[in-house]
């Protein structure tokens, strides 16, 4: 259901997805788990990556659909969101 809704929302590709899952057997054993997988969002190909890239794919598609030629955002000093927004805007 959620996937169908997301498929209907405009989106542009900004990075290489999906990012891989890495096994973490030592940490799993330390935590008493049979298996632990770490999602490697640091391996997205846009400005050192992170999970914010996925949201920006939707936000940038919306900005383009509206004919925007400027994108603005706010964030604290050294904001990862601001850094990724700049990279996404440059790419678009």
C-alpha positions in Angstrom: 0.0 0.0 0.0 2.7 2.5 1.0 4.8 1.5 -2.0 1.9 2.2 -4.3 1.4 5.7 -2.8 5.1 6.5 -3.1 5.2 5.2 -6.7 2.5 7.8 -7.6 4.6 10.7 -6.2 7.1 12.4 -8.6 10.7 11.5 -7.8 14.0 12.2 -9.4 17.1 10.0 -9.0 19.9 11.8 -7.1 21.9 8.8 -6.0 22.6 5.1 -6.4 19.9 3.1 -4.5 19.5 0.8 -2.8 22.5 1.1 -0.6 24.0 -2.2 0.6 23.5 -4.1 3.9 26.7 -5.2 5.7 26.9 -8.0 8.2 28.2 -7.1 11.6 28.9 -10.4 13.2 31.1 -9.2 16.0 28.6 -6.5 17.1 25.8 -9.0 16.8 27.5 -11.4 19.1 28.3 -8.7 21.6 24.6 -7.7 21.7 23.5 -11.3 21.9 21.9 -11.3 18.5 22.0 -14.1 15.9 22.4 -11.6 13.0 22.9 -7.9 12.7 22.8 -6.0 9.4 23.9 -2.4 9.0 22.3 -0.2 6.3 25.2 1.6 4.5 23.5 4.9 3.7 27.0 6.5 3.9 27.6 4.9 0.5 25.0 6.9 -1.4 26.8 8.8 -4.2 25.6 12.3 -3.3 27.8 14.5 -1.1 28.8 11.8 1.4 25.3 10.4 1.5 22.9 9.8 4.3 19.3 9.0 4.6 18.2 12.6 3.7 19.0 11.9 0.0 15.8 9.8 -0.3 13.6 12.7 0.9 15.4 15.2 -1.4 14.6 13.0 -4.4 10.9 13.9 -3.7 11.5 17.5 -2.7 13.6 18.3 -5.8 11.1 16.6 -8.1 8.4 18.8 -6.6 10.5 21.9 -7.0 11.1 21.1 -10.7 7.4 20.3 -11.3 6.6 23.8 -9.9 9.1 25.4 -12.1 11.3 26.6 -9.2 14.7 28.0 -10.1 15.7 28.6 -6.4 15.7 26.2 -3.5 16.0 27.4 0.1 16.4 25.5 3.4 17.5 26.2 6.9 19.6 24.2 9.3 22.1 24.6 12.1 25.8 25.2 11.6 27.3 22.3 9.7 23.9 21.0 8.8 24.0 17.7 6.9 20.5 18.5 5.4 21.7 21.9 4.2 24.9 20.3 2.7 22.9 17.7 0.9 20.2 20.2 -0.3 23.0 22.2 -2.0 24.4 19.1 -3.6 21.0 18.0 -4.8 20.2 21.5 -6.2 23.5 21.6 -8.0 22.8 18.2 -9.5 19.3 19.1 -10.6 
